[in-house]
Amino acid sequence: MITRTRLAAGVCALLAALTAGLAFPAGAAAGEPTGQDAPKVDLVLDVSGSMRARDIDGQSRMAAAKQAFNEVLDATPEEVELGIRTLGANYPGDDRKTGCKDTAQLYPVGPLDRTEAKTAVATLTPTGWTPIGPALLKAAGDLDGGDGSKRIVLISDGEDTCAPLDPCEVAREIAAKGIGLTIDTLGLVPTAKLSRQLSCIAEATGGTYTSVEHQDELTDRVNQLVDRAADPVVTPVPAEGADRCAGAPTLKSGLYTDREEFGQQRFYRVDVRPGQELRASVSVAADRAVNPGYGVLMRAVTSKGREIVRGEAAGNGRTDVISTGLRYPKAESDDEDAPAEAVCLAVSHSFSAASGVKTTPGLPLELTVDVVDAPSQAGDVAAFGLGRGWWLLGVLILTGFLAGLVWGWLSRWRFAVWRTN
């Protein structure tokens, strides 16, 4: 899976609208959901001395983390077994050897007692070192056993202080065990060095990295990750896009991964029959240093290159993943034998590599495709073609015209009253 980072609320809503309620058919290209045991999540929180810094919405990083944890605990799905592990919470001294062993299970992974977990979190005080590598090893042990989904969510405000046990190498070691464990990382007010380290940890296991500067961002992102643990695990299928529509691979409903080089455009073909609707979304991740200011564009075009509808999004360098999506309903046909229409999805992005950064392989992208029955009601947003904006433009023009008439009438009436008086 590609790395993901902070997602803006609008992007989350779009992706939810595009994918909610969709089920991949038995013959879909994406892999079957796996895992019968309860999903497990271990929240690993940095409680080192630097968490005293007061730079998150006027409060300390520790206070922001506690508030986020309380809200996350309230929203945790019943089926998720959740635990909390700390690092740097107990040893305040200067002995490095002792400080690098300072990781403990604050709340064991299992059925959640919200009151007990909140009470445990309330006792935390910023204290010691930052042994990220040792904490990840222990957290992997916390999640041992069972075939359900397993996820570690690491929240830290500083780099590991216990080298040579490189946390990135620890993550690769965990991934090599093949136990299906994903590590997601969040950096609180991160430096460039911390971002690189946390990105590397997440990438090693197919997880996501997110930079966080506000308490509500932290709450929202941790909630998303905990909720994701409860979702069925679907294995993405590699798909190599073409440089033109004519040679594009034909995709069925499913989840796909590919890589797209800088300045490149990738094409994928989807067959849409009359009375069906194509729903597609794409996420492109910056898995290396890139210049700020970038965007992603997805277009649905005919086999002759005519654009049908598009989706686009822009970033300013504060997010590591950028996503967009589109919907295309094909009208019903009176001809029962009408052929399917070949729709090509053209994906491009405007990321540019920073100086000295390798441009190959391309950036990882994740593509979701689903073809469903088209909406039966003309009131559906997609059926109205709002993706192109014409109906919205017409509504705005009509509203402005009516408002002008009303204002003119009121002005003449007030002038007439003034002259009479």
N, C-alpha and C positions, 0 to 999 in steps of 0.2 A: 504494500500500500504506500502511496506517496505521503510525504510529510505534509502535515497541515499546521497552520498557525491560527492566529486570532481571526475569527470570522466576524465581520460586521453583522449587525442584527438584520439588515436588509438582505444580505446574502443568505443567511440562515433561513429566513422566511421563504426566499425563492427556492432554495434547494428542498425545503420541506414540502412546498407546494408541488414541486416537480416529482418528488419521489414518494410522498406519503401514500400509503395504501397500495403500493405497487407490489406485485408478487411475480417472481420469475417463474415461467412455466417449466414443466419437467424437461423440456427439450431446450431450454435456454442455454446460451453459451456460458453464462456464469455458473460457478460451481454450486453444488447443493449446500444449504445451511448445515452446519455441523455442530455437535456438542449437545449432550442431553443434561449434563449436570448444571447446577446453578452457576451463573456467571459470577466471577470474583474480581474485586477491585481492591488494590492496596494503595491508599493515599500516603505518599512519602513526603513529609514536610520538613524543610530546613528550619531549625530552631537555633541557628548559630547566632553569635553576638551581633552580627550586622543586621539582623532582623529588627533591631531597635530603631533603625533610621526612620524618621518621620517624613516620608516623601510620597505617601499614597493618600491622596485626598485629605491632607492635613493630619493624618494619623500614622502610627507606626506600621511597618510592614507586618509585624506580628499581629497587631490588632485587626488589620485588614484580612489577614489569613484566617483568624479566628471567626470573624463575622462571616466570611465566605463559607467556612466549614460548617457553621451552624445552619446556614441556609441550604447547603448541599445535603446535609444529613436529613433535613426535613423533607427534601424532594427526592431522596433516593428511592428507586422502585423497590417494592417488597421482595421481588425475586432476586435481587442482587445481594450477594454476600460481600460486605465491605469491612475493611480494616484500616487502621491508621498506624503508620510507622514514623518515628522521628529520627532526625540526625542532628547531632550537636546540642541535644537538649539537657544533658546531665553533667558533663564535665567542664568546669570553668577554668581549669588550670592551663599551664603552659607546656606540659609534657606531650609532645606530638604523638608518641606511641599510644598513650592512653586516649588522647583526643580522637585519634583515628579509629578507635573501637567504639566510639560513642554513638551507637544507633540502637534503638529499642522499639519493641512493638507496644505502642500506646493502647491500641484497641485491637484485639485479635480478629482476623478475617473470619467472618461467619454471619449468621443472622443478626440484623442490626437492632440493637437497643438504643434508640436515639437519645434518651436521657443519659444513659451511662456514657455514651460516646461524647456527648456535649460536655459532660462534667470532666471527662479526661482532657479534652481540648482546652477547657478553661484554665487548667493548671499550668499550661506551658508558659515558660519565660525564656526569652533569648539568652543563650548561655555560652556555647563553646565553638568547636571547630566545624568544618564542613566536609565530613567523610562521605561523599556521594557514592564512590565506588563500593565501599563496604556496605552501605545502606541498600544499594541495588541488589547485591548478592543475597543479603538477608531477606529482602522483599521477595525475591524470586522463590526463596524457600517458603515464605509465608503462603504462597499461592500454589505450592506443590500438590499434585494429585488431582484427579478428575479430568474429564475431557471437555468441560465447558470453557467459555472464553475467559481469558485471564488478562488483566490490565493493571499496570503500575502507572500512577499519575505522580510524577515528581515535581515538586514546587520548591524552587530555590532562588536565592537572591545573590549568590556568589559562586565562583568556581570551586571545584574540589581542592581541598588543601592536604590531601593525603597521597599524592603521587609518590612512588611510581605506579601505584594501582590506578591506572588510567580508567576513569568511568566509561569512556567510549569503548575501550577494549573489553570492559566488563559486559557492556551491552551486547557487543558482538559475540562474546562467549555465551551469553544467555540465548541469543538468537540461534547459535549453532547447535544448541541442545534440541532444537525442534519441538519445543513444548507448547508452541503457539502463544507465547506471552508477548504482549505489546507494551512498550514503554512510551508514554506521552510525557512531554516536559513543558513546564511553564517557567519563564524567567521573570522575576519581579524587578522592574526598573533595570533591565539588563545592560551590561556593558557589551562591547563587541566580542570580547573574549568569552564571556559567559554564553552569549548567543551561539557562538560557534560550538562550544562544548555541548550545550543542551541539544542543539540541532543534530550533532553527530550521534548522541545517545539515542534520540528518537529515530533517526534514519536507520540505525543499525537493526531495529526491530520492526520497521514499518510503521512507526508511530508518528506523532505530530509534535511540532514545537510551536509555542505561542509566547510572544512577549506581552507582558501585562504591566500597565501603569496606573490602573484604577481598580478599586475594589469590586465594582459591579462587573467589570470585565473578568476578573478572577472567578467570581461566583458563576457567571454564565458559562465560562469555558469548562470549569470543573463539572458543572451539571451536565453539559453536553457529553463529556467523556464518560461520566458514570452511566448516563442513559444509553450511550453507544454500547457499553458492555453488555446490556440486556438485549441488544439486537442480534438476530441470527447472524452467524459468521458466513459471509459470502466471499468466495475466492475470486478475485478479479482475473480475467483472462487476457493474456497479452494480445494486442492487435496492432499490426504495423500499418499505419495509414499511408496513403499514396500521395504523390505530389500533384495529382490531378484527379478530377472526378471519374474519368473513364476507367482508370485503373484501381479505383478504391475498393477495399474489401467490403463485402456485404455483412452487416452485423444484425443479429437478432436482439431481442430484449435481453439486457444483462449489464454487467459491470466490466469495463475494459481498462487496461493500462497501456501506455505507449510513451515514447520520448520524442520531444520535438525540439529541434535545434533552433538557435537564435536566428530570426529572420525567415524561418521556414513556415510553410502552410501545409497542414495535413488534411486529407479528405477521407471520409468514411461513408459508405452507402447504406441506406436503410430503405427497405421496400414498404410502402404505405398503401393499403388498399382503400377504396372508397368507403366512407363511414368509419374510418379509423383516425386516431390522433397520435402523432409522434411527439413524445416528450423526451427531451435530452438536456443534459447538463454536463459541464466540463470544469475541472479544477486543474490549474497549473501551479506547481510548487517551485519555489526558488531553493534548490538544494545546494546552492553555493552563493558566494558574494555577488550581488547584482547592483546595478545603479538604481537609485530611487526614481520613481516615476515610471509606471508601466501599466499595461492593460491586457485584457484577453478578449477575443472576439470569436463568437460562434455564429455561423450563418447556415441556414438551410437553403440550398439552391437546387434548381432543376438540373437534369443531365446536360442541358444546353447552357448552364451557367447563369440563368436568371435567378436573382435573389427572391426568396419567398418571405422569410422572416429572419430576424437576427436578435442576438442577445450579446451584451457587452458590459464590461466592468473595468474600473480603473483603480490603481493603487498608488500610494505615495511613499512607499518604502517602509511603512510601519507594519505591514502584514507579510507573512511568508507564503501564503497561498491566496490565489485570487480565483473566483468562481463566477460562472454565469450559466444561463440556461435559456431554453426556448420551447415553444409549443406550436405545433402545426396540425390543425384538424383538416382532413380531406373530406370534401362534401360527399354525400351519398350519391349513388348513380342509379338510374333506372335500369341499366344494363347489369344483370346479375353476373355476367361473365367479364365485366370490365377489368382490365389488367391492373396490377399494382403499379403505383408510380415510384420510380427510383428517385429518392431524395438523397442528396449528398450533404453531409455535415462538413463544413469547412472550418477548421480550427486554426487560429493564429494568435500569437502573443507578441508584445513589444518589450519583453525583458531584454536587457543588454548586460553583457558580462562586465564586471569591474576589471580594472587594469591588472594584467597578469593572471587572470582566472581562466582555466581551461573552458573551452566552449563545447567540447564533446565529452561524453555523450550529451544529447539534448536534455532539456528540463523534463522531469516526469510529469505526465498528465494522467488524469483519471476521467474516464468518460462513462456516463450512465445513459443507457438507451432504453426506452420502453415504448411499445406500440399498444395502445388500448382502444376500446370503442370510443368513437368521437362523441362529444356532448350532444344530447338530443334537444336541448333547449337553446334557442338562438341567443338567449341572454348570457350565455357563457362568455367570459372575457375573451378566450382564444377564438371563439367562433365569430366574434365581432371584429377580429383583426386588430385589437388594440396594441398588439406587438409592434405594428407599424406606426401607430399614433394618429391615424387619420380620423377615427371616430372621436378621440379625445380632442383633437384640434377643432373638429366641427362643433362639439359641445361647448368648448371655450368661446368660440366665435359667436355662437347663438346667445350664450349667457351674457357676453359683453354687449351685444346689440340690444337685448332686452333691458339690461341695466341702464344703457344710455337713454333709451326711450323714457323709462321711468324717471330718471334724474332730470331729463329735459322738461317733462310734464310738471314735476315738482317745482322746478326753478321758475317756470312761467306762472304757476299758481301763486308762489310766494311774491313774485314781482307784481302781479295783479293786486294782491292783498295790500302790498306796500303802497301802491298808487292810490288805492281806495282810501287808505288811512291818512 
